């Protein structure tokens, strides 16, 4: 079966793991914007909201939008925010995104130029506009045919709806998609269970007990050769 599309994880796969702002950092960024009114208790309220929503979301593989976390924290603390969506973008614009690995980016460009459909498929709090800006800075702005982000979907890997969105975005049968990432359960086992093929990025080699149908590569730069081996067979 030919490979028509690749679905690529972001942090740990295409990019080095990036920072996630804590509540105090978020409060400082919002205060510095000048418009929102951020009382002293906002950071503590946000921290509490994050903990409570995470406890509910995590077992269901769901994700409450960051803008909604801001709104809930504002309601608890008496903050006056304005547009939470715009403020979420401002926060994640102020906090640097993960740094794209240039060697991995080169491999992805080659796959795109070879005619493969490329889908970015990742869990992230960052809004799509912020992640697209990161890709543009790495000269990958035109390499992805679609972005499937948990921040947009409201669900995280391994939720079935996430993989369904990847398959829809790829526009081909699932068996023609190779999902690539560094987390076995989310980027390999999950995609395989939904009909896709998978390549796990693991510099240490094949983990014990990993399904033999899952390929293992040390770095995204090895993906073109791995896909070539699939065609050879």
LUMRO-468407 format. One line per field, with one value per residue: chain; x, y, z of N, C-alpha, C in turn; residue number from 0. Coordinates in nm, 4 decimals, always signed. Example, Ala and Ser with C-alpha at 12.3 -4.5 7.8 and 13.67 -1.06 7.14 Angstrom:
BEGIN
kette: (A,A)
n.x: (+1.3190,+1.2850)
n.y: (-0.5690,-0.2250)
n.z: (+0.7800,+0.7080)
ca.x: (+1.2300,+1.3670)
ca.y: (-0.4500,-0.1060)
ca.z: (+0.7800,+0.7140)
c.x: (+1.3200,+1.2900)
c.y: (-0.3300,+0.0030)
c.z: (+0.7800,+0.7870)
nr: (0,1)
***
This chain:
BEGIN
kette: (A,A,A,A,A,A,A,A,A,A,A,A,A,A,A,A,A,A,A,A,A,A,A,A,A,A,A,A,A,A,A,A,A,A,A,A,A,A,A,A,A,A,A,A,A,A,A,A,A,A,A,A,A,A,A,A,A,A,A,A,A,A,A,A,A,A,A,A,A,A,A,A,A,A,A,A,A,A,A,A,A,A,A,A,A,A,A,A,A,A,A,A,A,A,A,A,A,A,A,A,A,A,A,A,A,A,A,A,A,A,A,A,A,A,A,A,A,A,A,A,A,A,A,A,A,A,A,A,A,A,A,A,A,A,A,A,A,A,A,A,A,A,A,A,A,A,A,A,A,A,A,A,A,A,A,A,A,A,A,A,A,A,A,A,A,A,A,A,A,A,A,A,A,A,A,A,A,A,A,A,A,A,A,A,A,A,A,A,A,A,A,A,A,A,A,A,A,A,A,A,A,A,A,A,A,A,A,A,A,A,A,A,A,A,A,A,A,A,A,A,A,A,A,A,A,A,A,A,A,A,A,A,A)
n.x: (+0.0851,+0.0708,+0.2326,+0.0703,+0.0509,+0.1901,+0.1649,+0.2700,+0.4088,+0.4795,+0.6426,+0.9398,+0.9604,+0.9400,+1.0293,+1.2284,+1.1379,+0.9232,+0.8731,+0.6259,+0.4040,+0.3856,+0.1354,+0.1984,+0.3635,+0.1851,+0.0062,+0.1771,+0.2399,-0.0134,-0.0651,+0.1267,+0.0313,-0.1376,-0.4141,-0.5931,-0.7214,-0.5553,-0.5840,-0.4159,-0.4758,-0.5078,-0.3201,-0.3084,-0.5736,-0.5852,-0.4033,-0.5398,-0.7693,-0.6530,-0.5535,-0.7914,-0.9421,-0.7687,-0.7728,-1.0244,-1.0238,-0.8065,-0.8495,-1.0393,-0.9165,-0.9479,-0.9407,-0.9521,-0.9940,-0.7336,-0.8112,-1.0562,-0.9746,-0.8516,-1.0773,-1.2307,-1.0577,-1.0512,-1.3158,-1.3185,-1.1313,-1.1899,-1.0730,-1.0470,-1.0674,-1.1311,-1.1185,-1.0829,-0.9821,-0.8116,-0.6292,-0.5204,-0.3781,-0.1951,-0.0518,+0.0785,+0.2239,+0.4039,+0.5436,+0.8055,+0.7771,+0.8407,+1.1629,+1.2179,+1.3717,+1.6306,+1.7372,+1.5415,+1.3393,+1.4360,+1.4179,+1.1403,+1.0631,+1.1651,+1.0007,+0.7543,+0.8044,+0.8334,+0.5796,+0.4130,+0.1299,+0.1327,+0.0677,+0.0420,+0.0249,-0.0606,-0.0555,-0.1243,-0.1279,-0.1178,-0.2658,-0.3794,-0.2907,-0.0576,+0.1078,+0.1296,+0.2795,+0.5209,+0.5936,+0.6244,+0.8484,+1.0387,+1.0607,+0.8681,+0.6160,+0.4616,+0.4625,+0.2885,-0.0157,-0.2319,-0.3226,-0.3640,-0.4649,-0.4730,-0.5565,-0.7384,-0.9237,-1.0154,-0.9763,-0.7293,-0.4531,-0.4690,-0.7369,-1.0118,-1.1341,-0.9339,-0.7600,-0.9377,-0.9717,-0.7164,-0.7054,-0.9110,-0.8033,-0.5796,-0.6887,-0.6959,-0.7099,-0.6766,-0.4749,-0.2849,-0.1486,+0.1259,+0.1969,+0.3955,+0.5919,+0.7081,+0.6018,+0.5045,+0.2366,+0.0620,+0.1505,+0.2054,+0.0914,-0.1783,-0.2425,-0.2054,-0.4108,-0.6221,-0.6106,-0.4010,-0.0540,+0.2565,+0.5452,+0.7755,+0.9677,+1.2622,+1.5579,+1.6918,+1.6306,+1.4206,+1.1516,+1.0917,+0.8408,+0.6963,+0.4589,+0.5242,+0.4532,+0.4947,+0.7191,+1.0539,+1.2522,+1.5460,+1.5478,+1.3711,+1.4859,+1.5432,+1.3117,+1.2407,+1.3991,+1.2959,+1.0305,+1.0846,+1.1726,+0.9333,+0.7950,+0.9596,+0.9003)
n.y: (-0.1191,+0.2142,+0.5068,+0.7993,+1.0189,+1.1969,+1.2267,+1.4421,+1.4800,+1.7499,+1.8814,+1.7352,+1.5889,+1.7253,+1.9563,+2.0839,+2.0218,+2.2713,+2.5770,+2.6094,+2.8400,+2.9383,+3.0185,+3.2608,+3.3828,+3.4169,+3.5993,+3.8183,+3.8804,+3.9528,+4.1751,+4.3507,+4.4172,+4.6306,+4.6836,+4.4836,+4.4390,+4.3216,+4.1674,+4.1032,+3.8420,+3.6933,+3.5136,+3.2986,+3.2155,+3.1343,+2.9242,+2.7432,+2.6967,+2.5750,+2.3363,+2.2106,+2.1829,+2.0271,+1.7886,+1.6980,+1.6941,+1.5298,+1.2398,+1.1982,+1.2607,+1.5172,+1.8736,+2.1795,+2.4955,+2.7420,+3.0078,+2.9851,+2.9013,+3.1365,+3.3015,+3.1798,+3.2064,+3.4822,+3.5349,+3.4282,+3.5826,+3.8468,+3.9836,+4.1973,+4.1313,+4.1571,+4.0450,+3.7086,+3.5277,+3.6792,+3.7532,+3.5089,+3.4505,+3.6579,+3.5918,+3.3519,+3.4426,+3.6036,+3.4215,+3.2234,+2.9859,+2.6320,+2.5457,+2.4823,+2.1981,+2.2272,+2.0252,+1.8274,+1.9810,+2.0153,+1.7542,+1.7276,+1.9215,+1.8044,+1.5790,+1.7002,+1.8297,+1.6074,+1.5342,+1.4304,+1.4482,+1.6548,+1.6652,+1.8462,+1.7207,+1.7532,+1.7842,+2.0779,+2.3887,+2.6200,+2.8643,+2.8188,+3.0214,+3.1141,+2.8883,+2.8544,+3.0811,+3.0119,+2.8004,+2.9376,+3.0965,+2.9006,+2.8395,+2.6637,+2.7223,+2.6714,+2.4009,+2.2323,+2.0775,+2.0764,+2.1595,+1.9837,+2.0388,+2.0076,+2.2271,+2.3475,+2.1453,+2.0576,+1.8132,+1.5707,+1.3669,+1.0343,+1.0553,+0.9308,+1.1105,+1.2863,+1.1373,+1.0782,+1.3318,+1.3752,+1.1829,+1.2749,+1.5237,+1.4458,+1.3343,+1.0845,+0.7199,+0.5666,+0.3717,+0.4603,+0.6561,+0.7612,+0.7969,+0.9956,+1.0269,+1.0882,+0.9686,+0.6669,+0.5644,+0.7626,+0.8451,+0.6237,+0.3629,+0.4468,+0.5703,+0.3376,+0.1741,+0.3022,+0.2505,+0.3637,+0.3716,+0.3685,+0.5393,+0.5384,+0.7756,+0.7206,+0.7468,+0.5528,+0.3121,+0.0210,-0.0043,-0.2467,-0.4881,-0.3369,-0.3091,-0.5047,-0.4052,-0.1384,+0.1036,+0.2081,+0.4883,+0.6925,+0.9670,+1.2402,+1.2960,+1.0517,+0.9648,+0.9882,+0.7799,+0.5626,+0.5609,+0.5059,+0.2414,+0.1175,+0.1382,-0.0229,-0.2717)
n.z: (+0.0000,-0.0964,+0.0461,+0.1135,+0.2759,+0.5556,+0.9052,+1.1450,+1.4612,+1.6926,+1.9322,+2.0439,+1.8185,+1.5559,+1.6616,+1.9337,+2.2736,+2.4083,+2.6087,+2.8709,+2.9937,+3.3380,+3.5893,+3.7159,+3.5291,+3.3165,+3.4340,+3.4670,+3.1974,+3.0989,+3.2587,+3.1656,+2.9194,+2.9341,+2.8845,+3.0129,+3.3488,+3.6114,+3.9054,+4.2228,+4.3013,+4.0728,+3.9542,+4.1361,+4.1207,+3.8530,+3.8579,+4.0219,+3.8652,+3.6415,+3.7556,+3.8420,+3.6043,+3.4555,+3.6000,+3.5388,+3.2580,+3.1768,+3.2213,+3.0255,+2.7934,+2.6971,+2.6257,+2.7728,+2.6301,+2.6338,+2.6436,+2.7705,+3.0227,+3.1090,+3.1190,+3.3211,+3.5407,+3.5593,+3.6300,+3.8858,+4.0236,+3.9859,+3.7798,+3.4929,+3.1691,+2.8890,+2.5580,+2.5752,+2.3844,+2.2186,+2.4128,+2.4858,+2.2538,+2.2718,+2.5038,+2.4282,+2.2210,+2.3452,+2.5010,+2.4077,+2.1437,+2.0943,+1.9644,+1.6306,+1.4944,+1.2725,+1.1051,+1.1102,+0.9974,+0.7381,+0.6372,+0.6385,+0.4522,+0.2200,+0.1980,+0.1579,-0.0856,-0.2403,-0.2854,-0.0896,+0.1252,+0.4044,+0.7439,+1.0384,+1.3576,+1.6701,+2.0322,+2.2019,+2.3809,+2.2460,+2.0317,+1.6900,+1.5141,+1.6345,+1.6330,+1.3578,+1.2956,+1.4126,+1.2453,+1.0048,+1.0624,+1.0682,+0.8076,+0.7156,+0.6500,+0.4209,+0.4029,+0.5316,+0.4759,+0.6392,+0.9779,+1.2681,+1.5741,+1.9261,+2.0678,+1.9041,+1.8445,+2.0937,+2.2052,+2.3014,+2.1886,+2.3129,+2.2003,+2.0136,+1.8344,+1.7692,+1.6033,+1.3999,+1.2935,+1.1903,+0.9858,+0.8225,+0.7513,+0.6079,+0.3811,+0.2581,+0.2503,+0.5761,+0.5933,+0.4219,+0.5486,+0.7393,+1.0684,+1.2727,+1.5586,+1.9002,+2.1258,+2.2453,+2.3110,+2.2154,+1.9622,+1.8137,+1.8965,+1.9249,+1.6645,+1.5056,+1.5993,+1.4852,+1.2205,+1.0804,+0.9714,+1.1558,+1.2805,+1.5258,+1.6972,+1.8498,+1.9922,+2.1392,+2.0325,+1.9562,+2.1774,+2.4374,+2.3727,+2.1904,+1.9313,+1.6480,+1.4011,+1.4069,+1.3036,+1.3919,+1.4334,+1.4724,+1.4497,+1.3004,+1.0568,+0.9474,+0.8396,+0.5547,+0.4385,+0.5754,+0.4849,+0.2194,+0.2458,+0.3082,+0.0679,-0.0845,+0.0038)
ca.x: (+0.0000,+0.1575,+0.2188,+0.0249,+0.0529,+0.2545,+0.1148,+0.3925,+0.4014,+0.5621,+0.7450,+1.0107,+0.9633,+0.9836,+1.0896,+1.2695,+1.0301,+0.9202,+0.8279,+0.4835,+0.4052,+0.3128,+0.0301,+0.2581,+0.4109,+0.0660,-0.0428,+0.2700,+0.2233,-0.1407,-0.0514,+0.2121,-0.0382,-0.1930,-0.5595,-0.6580,-0.7017,-0.5165,-0.5646,-0.3110,-0.5162,-0.5356,-0.2304,-0.3532,-0.7001,-0.5553,-0.3403,-0.6461,-0.8524,-0.5762,-0.5495,-0.9245,-0.9828,-0.6813,-0.8203,-1.1435,-0.9929,-0.7041,-0.9018,-1.1230,-0.8321,-1.0054,-0.8583,-1.0230,-0.9148,-0.6621,-0.8934,-1.1589,-0.9057,-0.8373,-1.2092,-1.2696,-0.9730,-1.0962,-1.4414,-1.2890,-1.0427,-1.2350,-0.9949,-1.1193,-0.9756,-1.1622,-1.1351,-0.9904,-0.9152,-0.7005,-0.5289,-0.4503,-0.2784,-0.0906,+0.0320,+0.1653,+0.3172,+0.5082,+0.6228,+0.8595,+0.7368,+0.9530,+1.2533,+1.2133,+1.5008,+1.6514,+1.7595,+1.4083,+1.2660,+1.4863,+1.3578,+0.9984,+1.0525,+1.1889,+0.8809,+0.6518,+0.8396,+0.8159,+0.4379,+0.3346,+0.0483,+0.1925,-0.0261,+0.0962,-0.0737,+0.0039,-0.1197,-0.0650,-0.2162,-0.1022,-0.3629,-0.3270,-0.2194,+0.0746,+0.1859,+0.1608,+0.3891,+0.6417,+0.6279,+0.6744,+0.9849,+1.1252,+1.0459,+0.7796,+0.4804,+0.3861,+0.4897,+0.1800,-0.1463,-0.3315,-0.2789,-0.4598,-0.4130,-0.5671,-0.6100,-0.8525,-1.0212,-1.0689,-0.9382,-0.5876,-0.4180,-0.5170,-0.8820,-1.0443,-1.1686,-0.8097,-0.7125,-1.0347,-0.9411,-0.5943,-0.7408,-0.9880,-0.7132,-0.4890,-0.7649,-0.6687,-0.7399,-0.5830,-0.3594,-0.1857,-0.0920,+0.2247,+0.1969,+0.5319,+0.6044,+0.8012,+0.5315,+0.4507,+0.0923,-0.0128,+0.1989,+0.2297,-0.0144,-0.3066,-0.2644,-0.2181,-0.5444,-0.7196,-0.5911,-0.2843,+0.0761,+0.3223,+0.6895,+0.8096,+1.1015,+1.3221,+1.7015,+1.7417,+1.5933,+1.2853,+1.1160,+1.0423,+0.6971,+0.6306,+0.3988,+0.6224,+0.4079,+0.5367,+0.8589,+1.1278,+1.3632,+1.6128,+1.5303,+1.2817,+1.5646,+1.5444,+1.1796,+1.2370,+1.4542,+1.2014,+0.9182,+1.1358,+1.1751,+0.7959,+0.7640,+1.0387,+0.8342)
ca.y: (+0.0000,+0.3328,+0.6111,+0.9242,+1.1303,+1.1797,+1.3096,+1.4649,+1.5438,+1.8717,+1.8781,+1.6089,+1.5246,+1.8296,+2.0643,+2.0520,+2.0581,+2.4146,+2.6206,+2.6286,+2.9457,+2.9150,+3.1176,+3.3904,+3.4403,+3.4617,+3.7216,+3.9276,+3.9173,+4.0236,+4.3061,+4.4358,+4.4567,+4.7634,+4.6884,+4.4050,+4.4723,+4.1940,+4.1813,+4.0208,+3.7022,+3.6282,+3.4003,+3.1865,+3.1680,+3.0618,+2.7969,+2.6554,+2.6593,+2.4791,+2.2077,+2.1487,+2.1414,+1.9164,+1.6665,+1.6529,+1.6728,+1.4291,+1.1029,+1.1946,+1.3054,+1.6415,+1.9920,+2.3060,+2.6002,+2.8328,+3.1281,+2.9551,+2.9035,+3.2774,+3.3548,+3.1246,+3.2683,+3.6208,+3.5341,+3.3985,+3.6812,+3.9829,+4.0461,+4.2478,+4.0877,+4.1868,+3.9275,+3.6031,+3.4658,+3.7662,+3.7504,+3.3803,+3.4668,+3.7472,+3.5174,+3.2550,+3.5178,+3.6543,+3.3078,+3.1614,+2.8501,+2.5399,+2.5722,+2.3770,+2.1365,+2.2536,+1.8999,+1.7687,+2.0654,+1.9845,+1.6271,+1.7488,+1.9920,+1.7064,+1.4958,+1.7849,+1.8501,+1.4800,+1.5179,+1.3748,+1.5373,+1.6667,+1.7143,+1.8625,+1.6588,+1.7646,+1.8414,+2.2066,+2.4952,+2.7381,+2.8807,+2.7831,+3.1333,+3.1216,+2.7752,+2.8833,+3.1782,+2.9336,+2.7256,+3.0329,+3.1337,+2.7868,+2.8175,+2.5490,+2.7743,+2.6130,+2.2566,+2.1543,+2.0907,+2.0975,+2.1513,+1.9236,+2.0804,+1.9860,+2.3572,+2.3758,+2.0360,+2.0371,+1.6793,+1.5416,+1.2273,+0.9450,+1.0581,+0.8884,+1.2241,+1.3451,+1.0588,+1.0966,+1.4616,+1.3567,+1.1083,+1.3664,+1.6266,+1.3847,+1.3170,+0.9551,+0.6110,+0.5668,+0.2836,+0.5318,+0.7603,+0.7224,+0.8899,+0.9993,+1.1019,+1.0328,+0.9108,+0.5400,+0.5447,+0.8637,+0.8663,+0.4960,+0.2661,+0.5081,+0.5733,+0.2007,+0.1262,+0.3705,+0.2117,+0.4245,+0.3149,+0.4547,+0.5337,+0.5972,+0.8327,+0.6794,+0.7274,+0.4342,+0.1899,-0.0318,-0.0377,-0.3835,-0.5103,-0.2527,-0.3832,-0.5140,-0.3300,+0.0012,+0.1290,+0.2879,+0.5655,+0.7695,+1.1111,+1.2644,+1.2958,+0.9158,+0.9283,+0.9591,+0.6470,+0.4646,+0.5524,+0.4357,+0.0981,+0.0681,+0.1217,-0.1344,-0.3963)
ca.z: (+0.0000,-0.1026,+0.1478,+0.0519,+0.3711,+0.6862,+1.0150,+1.2209,+1.5922,+1.6996,+2.0358,+2.0545,+1.6870,+1.4630,+1.7405,+2.0694,+2.3667,+2.4344,+2.7418,+2.8981,+3.0957,+3.4619,+3.6148,+3.7480,+3.4024,+3.2437,+3.4995,+3.4352,+3.0565,+3.0837,+3.3233,+3.0830,+2.7968,+2.9562,+2.8824,+3.1178,+3.4892,+3.6705,+4.0504,+4.2805,+4.3167,+3.9443,+3.9295,+4.2190,+4.0649,+3.7300,+3.8950,+4.0690,+3.7503,+3.5601,+3.8258,+3.8438,+3.4695,+3.4139,+3.6654,+3.4656,+3.1164,+3.1475,+3.2027,+2.9051,+2.6812,+2.6481,+2.6547,+2.7841,+2.5644,+2.7235,+2.6597,+2.8707,+3.1524,+3.1445,+3.1541,+3.4513,+3.6424,+3.5728,+3.7040,+4.0266,+4.0870,+3.9611,+3.6723,+3.3766,+3.0636,+2.7492,+2.4712,+2.6182,+2.2695,+2.1807,+2.5188,+2.4744,+2.1471,+2.3213,+2.5991,+2.3614,+2.1359,+2.4346,+2.5486,+2.2860,+2.1095,+2.0832,+1.8528,+1.5293,+1.4626,+1.1295,+1.0313,+1.0945,+0.9026,+0.6036,+0.5965,+0.6110,+0.3238,+0.1137,+0.1844,+0.0971,-0.2266,-0.3099,-0.3157,+0.0203,+0.2081,+0.5371,+0.8452,+1.1727,+1.4462,+1.8014,+2.1489,+2.2350,+2.4289,+2.1616,+1.9228,+1.5577,+1.4531,+1.6953,+1.5813,+1.2170,+1.2945,+1.4407,+1.1238,+0.9049,+1.0994,+1.0367,+0.6633,+0.6954,+0.6396,+0.3092,+0.3968,+0.5917,+0.4116,+0.7447,+1.1165,+1.3608,+1.7046,+2.0362,+2.1093,+1.8164,+1.8509,+2.2275,+2.2515,+2.2878,+2.1655,+2.2068,+2.1796,+1.8761,+1.7481,+1.7201,+1.4892,+1.2916,+1.2320,+1.1117,+0.8645,+0.7377,+0.6990,+0.5102,+0.2586,+0.1951,+0.3441,+0.6890,+0.5719,+0.3412,+0.6342,+0.8401,+1.1808,+1.3252,+1.6824,+1.9984,+2.2407,+2.1937,+2.3217,+2.1410,+1.8260,+1.7467,+1.9274,+1.8924,+1.5196,+1.4538,+1.6350,+1.3999,+1.0814,+1.0175,+1.0036,+1.2534,+1.3012,+1.6552,+1.7094,+1.9763,+1.9690,+2.2105,+1.9610,+1.9744,+2.3158,+2.4552,+2.3626,+2.0909,+1.8199,+1.5382,+1.2833,+1.4254,+1.2742,+1.4891,+1.3778,+1.5777,+1.4278,+1.1867,+0.9332,+0.8941,+0.7887,+0.4103,+0.4118,+0.6281,+0.3908,+0.1030,+0.2733,+0.3004,-0.0746,-0.1371,+0.0405)
c.x: (+0.0888,+0.1329,+0.1846,+0.0416,+0.1335,+0.1905,+0.2279,+0.3619,+0.4937,+0.6732,+0.8077,+1.0241,+1.0167,+1.0585,+1.1365,+1.1571,+1.0387,+0.8640,+0.6755,+0.4734,+0.3294,+0.2175,+0.0876,+0.3078,+0.2943,+0.0138,+0.0475,+0.2521,+0.0953,-0.1331,+0.0262,+0.1439,-0.1049,-0.3441,-0.6265,-0.6264,-0.6788,-0.4920,-0.4588,-0.3465,-0.5352,-0.4483,-0.2733,-0.4836,-0.6759,-0.4925,-0.4447,-0.7351,-0.7824,-0.5755,-0.6845,-0.9655,-0.8968,-0.7293,-0.9430,-1.1080,-0.9057,-0.7612,-0.9843,-1.0449,-0.8928,-0.9133,-0.9457,-0.9387,-0.8522,-0.7431,-1.0020,-1.0974,-0.8886,-0.9702,-1.2524,-1.1880,-1.0131,-1.2239,-1.4172,-1.2164,-1.0891,-1.1533,-1.0870,-1.0284,-1.0047,-1.1783,-1.0372,-0.9159,-0.7935,-0.5910,-0.4527,-0.3433,-0.1626,+0.0046,+0.1300,+0.2522,+0.4334,+0.5995,+0.6756,+0.8082,+0.8614,+1.0347,+1.2511,+1.3548,+1.5260,+1.6751,+1.6261,+1.3267,+1.3084,+1.4247,+1.2108,+0.9794,+1.0712,+1.0664,+0.7686,+0.6792,+0.8267,+0.6691,+0.3542,+0.2510,+0.1087,+0.0928,+0.0489,-0.0100,-0.0186,-0.0901,-0.0485,-0.1706,-0.2161,-0.2110,-0.2980,-0.2460,-0.0770,+0.1630,+0.2213,+0.2756,+0.5222,+0.6878,+0.6825,+0.8182,+1.0848,+1.1217,+0.9671,+0.6353,+0.3970,+0.4016,+0.3757,+0.0486,-0.2560,-0.2627,-0.3923,-0.4033,-0.5182,-0.6291,-0.7310,-0.9627,-1.0904,-1.0473,-0.7908,-0.5684,-0.4159,-0.6689,-0.9130,-1.0742,-1.0440,-0.7619,-0.8084,-1.0090,-0.8149,-0.6260,-0.8181,-0.8968,-0.6203,-0.5588,-0.7362,-0.7039,-0.6358,-0.4595,-0.2529,-0.1181,+0.0109,+0.2286,+0.3332,+0.5370,+0.6880,+0.7354,+0.4619,+0.2984,+0.0144,+0.0239,+0.2223,+0.1155,-0.1512,-0.3342,-0.2838,-0.3571,-0.6529,-0.6873,-0.4723,-0.1599,+0.1499,+0.4722,+0.7201,+0.9516,+1.1554,+1.4703,+1.7582,+1.7050,+1.4538,+1.2581,+1.0659,+0.8906,+0.6248,+0.5791,+0.4965,+0.5807,+0.4504,+0.6850,+0.9228,+1.2438,+1.4216,+1.5837,+1.4420,+1.3577,+1.5719,+1.4118,+1.1772,+1.2900,+1.3585,+1.0813,+0.9613,+1.1397,+1.0348,+0.7558,+0.8365,+0.9742,+0.6912)
c.y: (+0.1241,+0.4272,+0.7410,+1.0445,+1.0940,+1.2761,+1.3207,+1.5372,+1.6663,+1.8585,+1.7414,+1.5354,+1.6214,+1.9401,+2.0113,+2.0924,+2.2050,+2.4493,+2.6296,+2.7292,+2.9056,+3.0320,+3.2560,+3.4599,+3.4940,+3.5920,+3.8401,+3.9752,+3.9982,+4.1636,+4.4027,+4.4811,+4.5933,+4.7691,+4.6115,+4.4586,+4.3422,+4.2126,+4.0834,+3.8733,+3.6275,+3.5039,+3.2780,+3.1285,+3.0863,+2.9265,+2.6970,+2.6063,+2.5544,+2.3418,+2.1370,+2.0997,+2.0263,+1.7846,+1.6100,+1.6134,+1.5495,+1.2883,+1.0881,+1.2290,+1.4288,+1.7580,+2.1160,+2.4153,+2.6957,+2.9602,+3.1063,+2.9506,+3.0467,+3.3353,+3.3078,+3.1886,+3.4139,+3.6287,+3.5104,+3.5135,+3.8253,+4.0560,+4.0926,+4.2262,+4.1452,+4.0562,+3.8176,+3.5366,+3.5478,+3.7628,+3.6181,+3.3881,+3.5540,+3.6752,+3.4271,+3.3186,+3.5679,+3.5424,+3.2328,+3.0190,+2.7621,+2.5717,+2.4548,+2.3296,+2.1547,+2.1269,+1.8283,+1.8476,+2.0364,+1.8549,+1.6459,+1.8227,+1.8947,+1.6189,+1.5741,+1.8034,+1.7228,+1.4491,+1.4571,+1.4835,+1.5371,+1.7320,+1.7288,+1.8156,+1.6580,+1.8187,+1.9725,+2.2986,+2.6134,+2.7451,+2.8522,+2.8971,+3.1445,+3.0087,+2.7970,+2.9846,+3.1091,+2.8601,+2.8191,+3.0733,+3.0234,+2.7521,+2.6903,+2.5933,+2.7105,+2.4623,+2.1722,+2.1834,+2.1161,+2.0906,+2.0917,+1.9456,+2.0560,+2.1167,+2.3978,+2.2726,+2.0253,+1.8966,+1.6574,+1.3956,+1.1551,+0.9422,+1.0174,+1.0040,+1.2935,+1.2700,+1.0687,+1.2278,+1.4526,+1.2878,+1.1966,+1.4704,+1.5708,+1.3574,+1.1876,+0.8450,+0.6043,+0.4796,+0.3461,+0.6457,+0.6981,+0.8329,+0.8813,+1.0829,+1.0264,+0.9714,+0.7824,+0.5316,+0.6385,+0.8696,+0.7364,+0.3981,+0.3212,+0.5143,+0.4341,+0.1455,+0.1893,+0.3531,+0.2726,+0.3405,+0.4137,+0.4307,+0.6084,+0.6519,+0.7999,+0.6518,+0.6024,+0.3039,+0.1421,-0.0641,-0.1818,-0.3889,-0.4243,-0.3378,-0.3865,-0.4396,-0.1832,+0.0140,+0.2139,+0.3565,+0.6515,+0.9183,+1.1281,+1.2639,+1.1570,+0.8763,+0.9041,+0.8201,+0.5389,+0.4488,+0.4815,+0.2861,+0.0381,+0.0452,+0.0026,-0.2683,-0.4054)
c.z: (+0.0000,+0.0145,+0.0774,+0.1427,+0.4944,+0.7846,+1.1160,+1.3516,+1.5936,+1.8038,+2.0521,+1.9232,+1.5826,+1.5355,+1.8745,+2.1641,+2.4067,+2.5707,+2.7501,+3.0123,+3.2216,+3.4862,+3.6435,+3.6214,+3.3210,+3.3022,+3.4663,+3.2917,+3.0377,+3.1451,+3.2349,+2.9543,+2.8105,+2.9598,+2.9954,+3.2583,+3.5642,+3.8193,+4.1009,+4.2904,+4.1865,+3.9230,+4.0096,+4.1657,+3.9389,+3.7611,+3.9432,+3.9565,+3.6653,+3.6259,+3.8207,+3.7054,+3.4200,+3.4748,+3.5960,+3.3225,+3.0925,+3.1312,+3.0739,+2.7789,+2.6141,+2.6839,+2.6569,+2.7197,+2.6653,+2.7465,+2.7646,+3.0106,+3.2003,+3.1904,+3.2921,+3.5640,+3.6655,+3.6549,+3.8533,+4.0966,+4.0703,+3.8564,+3.5610,+3.2559,+2.9265,+2.6736,+2.5127,+2.5020,+2.2272,+2.2855,+2.5194,+2.3659,+2.1954,+2.4167,+2.5250,+2.2525,+2.2208,+2.4856,+2.4264,+2.2670,+2.1062,+1.9579,+1.7549,+1.4991,+1.3124,+1.0469,+1.0078,+0.9934,+0.7593,+0.5520,+0.5607,+0.4789,+0.2075,+0.0908,+0.1175,-0.0522,-0.3080,-0.3364,-0.2052,+0.0867,+0.3483,+0.6325,+0.9768,+1.2703,+1.5882,+1.9080,+2.1829,+2.2931,+2.3326,+2.0543,+1.7877,+1.4965,+1.5068,+1.6434,+1.4340,+1.2059,+1.3221,+1.3164,+1.0159,+0.9352,+1.0658,+0.8875,+0.6313,+0.6730,+0.5311,+0.3014,+0.4517,+0.5203,+0.5138,+0.8797,+1.1985,+1.5005,+1.8120,+2.0827,+2.0261,+1.8340,+1.9870,+2.2800,+2.2209,+2.2475,+2.3007,+2.1891,+2.0354,+1.7815,+1.6940,+1.5963,+1.3709,+1.2186,+1.1462,+0.9797,+0.7681,+0.6734,+0.5921,+0.3782,+0.1846,+0.2943,+0.4557,+0.6680,+0.4828,+0.4185,+0.7281,+0.9454,+1.2480,+1.4525,+1.7834,+2.1211,+2.1961,+2.1961,+2.2299,+1.9931,+1.7492,+1.7706,+1.8895,+1.7437,+1.4596,+1.4811,+1.5496,+1.2516,+1.0116,+1.0429,+1.0931,+1.2544,+1.4306,+1.6511,+1.8476,+1.9543,+2.0349,+2.1404,+1.9975,+2.1212,+2.3261,+2.4445,+2.2609,+1.9759,+1.7020,+1.4118,+1.2897,+1.3941,+1.3829,+1.4175,+1.4884,+1.5689,+1.3056,+1.0539,+0.8696,+0.8296,+0.6378,+0.3758,+0.4610,+0.5341,+0.2626,+0.1235,+0.2700,+0.1551,-0.1332,-0.1077,-0.0120)
nr: (0,1,2,3,4,5,6,7,8,9,10,11,12,13,14,15,16,17,18,19,20,21,22,23,24,25,26,27,28,29,30,31,32,33,34,35,36,37,38,39,40,41,42,43,44,45,46,47,48,49,50,51,52,53,54,55,56,57,58,59,60,61,62,63,64,65,66,67,68,69,70,71,72,73,74,75,76,77,78,79,80,81,82,83,84,85,86,87,88,89,90,91,92,93,94,95,96,97,98,99,100,101,102,103,104,105,106,107,108,109,110,111,112,113,114,115,116,117,118,119,120,121,122,123,124,125,126,127,128,129,130,131,132,133,134,135,136,137,138,139,140,141,142,143,144,145,146,147,148,149,150,151,152,153,154,155,156,157,158,159,160,161,162,163,164,165,166,167,168,169,170,171,172,173,174,175,176,177,178,179,180,181,182,183,184,185,186,187,188,189,190,191,192,193,194,195,196,197,198,199,200,201,202,203,204,205,206,207,208,209,210,211,212,213,214,215,216,217,218,219,220,221,222,223,224,225,226,227,228,229,230,231,232)
***
